[in-house]
Amino acid sequence: MPAVACPIPDCDYVTEDLDDVIVAALLTAHGTTHTQGPTAAAKIERVRRPVISAAGTSEEWEYFLSR
């Protein structure tokens, strides 16, 4: 199969003269370079610390210690 150019305008990527299955795979893999957008880092939710009041019961204190 002859060399095939990327169908995206202004892209200079051209495959080599290879088998048609390989050319299709190369163009598919190359297409991912056109679809990648900016990646935003996910905001990590902080783990809340357990809280106990000074006027808590003994059951609340045991629960606090078990966490």
Backbone torsions as a table, in degrees:
resi	resn	phi	psi	omega
1	MET	NA	139.0	179.6
2	PRO	-69.5	167.3	178.6
3	ALA	-62.4	142.6	-178.0
4	VAL	-121.2	133.9	179.2
5	ALA	-90.3	154.6	176.7
6	CYS	-65.3	134.4	-177.7
7	PRO	-76.8	-6.4	179.7
8	ILE	-75.9	130.7	179.5
9	PRO	-60.3	144.6	178.7
10	ASP	66.3	18.6	175.7
11	CYS	-106.0	130.7	-175.4
12	ASP	-96.5	8.3	-177.1
13	TYR	-70.3	130.4	177.6
14	VAL	-136.3	132.3	177.8
15	THR	-76.8	165.5	174.8
16	GLU	-82.6	174.3	178.5
17	ASP	-79.4	89.7	-175.7
18	LEU	-126.9	-179.7	176.5
19	ASP	-62.2	148.8	-175.3
20	ASP	-62.8	-31.5	178.5
21	VAL	-68.0	-40.8	179.6
22	ILE	-68.8	-40.1	178.3
23	VAL	-62.1	-42.3	178.6
24	ALA	-62.8	-41.0	179.0
25	ALA	-66.6	-40.3	179.1
26	LEU	-64.9	-42.2	178.8
27	LEU	-67.4	-36.0	176.7
28	THR	-64.8	-45.0	178.8
29	ALA	-65.3	-39.9	179.2
30	HIS	-67.1	-32.2	-179.6
31	GLY	-60.7	-25.2	178.9
32	THR	-66.6	-23.2	178.0
33	THR	-70.5	-22.6	179.4
34	HIS	-88.4	-18.4	-176.1
35	THR	-102.1	-5.3	-179.7
36	GLN	-76.5	123.3	177.2
37	GLY	-102.0	-178.8	177.5
38	PRO	-66.0	137.3	-179.6
39	THR	-97.4	129.3	178.4
40	ALA	-101.9	134.6	178.9
41	ALA	-71.5	135.3	179.3
42	ALA	-72.9	137.9	178.9
43	LYS	-80.3	125.6	-177.6
44	ILE	-87.1	129.0	179.0
45	GLU	-79.4	129.6	-179.8
46	ARG	-75.2	146.6	177.5
47	VAL	-81.3	128.4	179.6
48	ARG	-77.7	137.7	178.3
49	ARG	-77.8	147.6	177.0
50	PRO	-67.3	145.3	-177.0
51	VAL	-123.2	140.9	177.4
52	ILE	-136.2	141.0	178.5
53	SER	-93.0	161.0	-179.5
54	ALA	-68.6	-23.8	-178.2
55	ALA	-98.2	26.1	-177.4
56	GLY	-76.6	163.1	179.0
57	THR	-87.4	170.2	178.9
58	SER	-66.7	-31.5	176.7
59	GLU	-66.1	-41.4	177.4
60	GLU	-64.2	-38.2	179.2
61	TRP	-65.4	-42.7	178.1
62	GLU	-64.0	-40.0	177.2
63	TYR	-64.6	-40.4	178.0
64	PHE	-60.8	-43.7	-179.9
65	LEU	-68.0	-31.5	-177.7
66	SER	-75.7	-20.6	-179.4
67	ARG	-78.5	NA	NA
